[in-house]
């Protein structure tokens, strides 16, 4: 990214955020404020795709900044991770770059949710599979990345808007929940699909790692697993 390029920092939240997230934003504004053009925040916890679309529309229509940096309020980003992302970004070669974070995917066979990297490659047509093995502190190309930490160049978002359908209109064309060839896709994967349709690439920097806040119900199974581990 060129040193003169400006970034809009954006997030949505349900009306309150974790202290770690608030602290990381305050630090980012204080220490990297020269890179920021504006801050966009939307409140909402229902239909996430609607709120994300409103953030993008606000970025395009109300600012002239080159880059939109979206970070979810259940993360917190350290300055070194932010610096890695903006150093890797390039308006043509790397117009979309995400941080590395992990989703919690529960299965009936596992006591704890599995920490799966939220970055994917296409396997068979529309089948996305998580990238489980990757080099450390490296920029890698993927087919999809989570929007929990994503830096996107304005030109990519503008091209998606130009191809919007009449039903989507100019303000709800980026994030869409719905099926693709009979398989349900969340707004992150459908957004990635639209990015790729513009011809843009998607990258993840594995050195820009973010913690991801998750909660789960504590049960007797957890107690038993912990108790059994003490006797191992």
Buried (B, 14 or more C-beta within 10 A) or exposed (E): BEEEBBBBBBBBBEEEBBEBBBEBBEBBEEEBEEBBBBEBBBEBEEEBBBBBBBBBBBBBEEBEBBBBBBBBBBBBBBEEBBBBBBBBBEBEEBBBBBBBBBBBEEEEEEEEBEEBBBBBBBEEEBEBEBBEEEEEEEBBEBBBBBBBBBBBBBBBBEBBBEEBEEEBEEBBBBBBBEEEEEEEBBBBBBBBBBBBEBEBBBBBBBBBBBBBBEEEEEEEEEEEEEEEEEEE
